[in-house]
Amino acid sequence: MNIVLRLSIPLALALGAWGVGGALHAGEHEGRDHELARQALEQGQVLPLRQVLDKVEREYQGQVLKIEFEREDGRYIYEIRLLQRDGRMAKLEVDAVDGRVLKIKRKGD
């Protein structure tokens, strides 16, 4: 089962970690997706978004443009699009449980 949660960056940053009443992707399942993400955080199954963003921004030197929360093959994933200082776009898949970067794709590589 894949679950995708899309957050607007200003709202995600303002809420810190799956706050109340988030702006999600358009679609009929958005309330359920948001609830699953919130529950995963409350149950300690995933790291807070702010903690993951701090690490990514520090280690990959860039500005976060887009965030998605997914569950792929039983694993929670933060998918983060980052505009790096050299102007290249990077897409990182980060394990939401421990913050490890699992995959990086860069435009131009």
N, C-alpha and C positions, 0 to 999 in steps of 0.2 A: 504494500500500500504506500503510495507516495502522497504526502501532504505538503502543500506549498502555501506559505504565508508570505505575502509581500508587504513591506512596510515602507511608508514614505520616510525618507531620511530625517527631516526635521522632527517628525513625530516620534520616530524611534529614538532619536537622541534625547528628546524632551522627556520621554517616558522612561528612558534608561533600560528597562527590561520588561517588555510585555506589560505595559501599564493598562489602565482601564480605558476602554473605549477606543482602541487603536484604529487607524485607517488601514484597511487591508485591501487585497486585490479584489477586483470586481468579480462577482460570481455568487451563486446561490449558497455555497458552502462556507463563505467567509467567516461567519460566526462560529461555526464548528471548528474550523482550522485555528482560529485565534484562541478558542477555548483549549484546544489540545496543546498549543504552544505554552499557554499560561499554566496549565496543569503540569506540564513537563518541568517548567521552571520551579513552581511551588513544591513539587515533589523531589526536587534536587536532582532531576535526571539530566539537566542541561545547565551550562554556565549562563550567567546573566549576559545579555547582549553587550552591555557596556564593557564588561570585562574582556570579552572577545574583541570588540572594536579597538579598545586601547592597545591590546597586543598586536593586532594586525596593523594598525596605523603606525605604531612604533617600529615594528620589524620590517615593514614593506614600504615605509616612507610615502604615504599618499593620503588622498582624501576619499572617504567612502562615498559612493554615489548611489548604491542600491544594495538592499539586503533581502534575501529570501530565507525562509526557514522551511526545511523539508525533512521528511522521514523517508529514507531510501534503504530498502533491504534491512529494516529493523534498526537503522542507525539515524540519529538526529544530526542534521547538517545545517550549518549556516553557510549560505552561498553569498559571497560578498564581492561586489564589483568596486574596484578601486582605481582612481586616477592617480598614477604615480608621478613623482616629481619630474621625471624625464618626459612626461606627456603621454606615456603609454598606458593603455587600459589593461588591468589585470583582473582576472576572475579567479577567486580563491574558494575552494571548498574546505570548510573548517569543521572538524568534529565538534559538535556542540557539547559533548560530554567533557572533553579534556582540553579543548582549544587547539589541538594539533592541526596544522595545515595539511590536508590530505592530497590536494591537487592544486596546481597553479597553471592557468592558461593566460598567456599574454598576447595581445595583438602585435603582430610584427615578428613573432618568434617562429 
